[in-house]
Every structure is written in structure tokens, then in C-alpha cells.
Amino acid sequence: MIIIRVIEIRVTVDIDQKNPLKMAYCVAKGTFLCKKLPYLIRKSKRGWHIGWHHLPITERESYLLRYRLSDDLKRLHLDMSCPKKPKQVLFSEKIVYVHEFDAFGNYIGKKRVQ
């Protein structure tokens, strides 16, 4: 008896342009390539987040699909190069702090940047 386990992958795309035509093109192309409608279309601070889930593809194929759908190249590169980093993270809200130190290396505090 042979058991084949198919892992269903989620593919999310981060488009850093506010152009609705770019988003519509990505949705149409993704619907054609994935053979299903996206479960997620959300406007973000810089553009759009679009996602498809339950796709019977490998992790390598998901990277290729994200590239074809014009995902953010920095995000795609980080997901491929960092094995311990959580994959395909989309933030609905992101808060960034900078930790400040004095000249002697003593901790002063943190300051919100974004």
C-alpha cells in the first residue's frame, strides 16, 4: 500500500502599488494559474494583499507562482533564503521601534518609527 500525502500550500502576493488595475490583473492571472478564486483581497498601506489557499503544489512551485504573480521581490527573496523565517507573512498593521543607546552602550529606550 502506497500512501501519498498532498500538502496544500497557501500563496499570498504583496503588491506595493495602489493601482487597482495591477490588482485586477494579478487576481485574473492568479485565478487562471491556480484554477480558483482568491480567498483574500485586502487593501494595504502601500498597495494590495491577495491570497489563494489549498493549492496542491510544492513549496518550490509556490515561489515560482508568486514570482509569476509579481509578488514583492524582496519578500520572495527573504522567504527563499531564510529557512527559519515564517513564510508569506502579510501584516495588517506593522509597528517598528528603534532601540536607542548612548555613547557608552547603555540602553536609553525605544522610539516608534513607523
Secondary structure, DSSP 4 states (H G I P E B T S, - for coil): ----PPPPEEEEEEE----HHHHHHHHHHHHHHHTS--SEEEE-SSSEEEEEEEE---HHHHHHHHHHTT--HHHHHHHHH-TTSPSS---SS---EEEEE-TTS-EEEEEE--
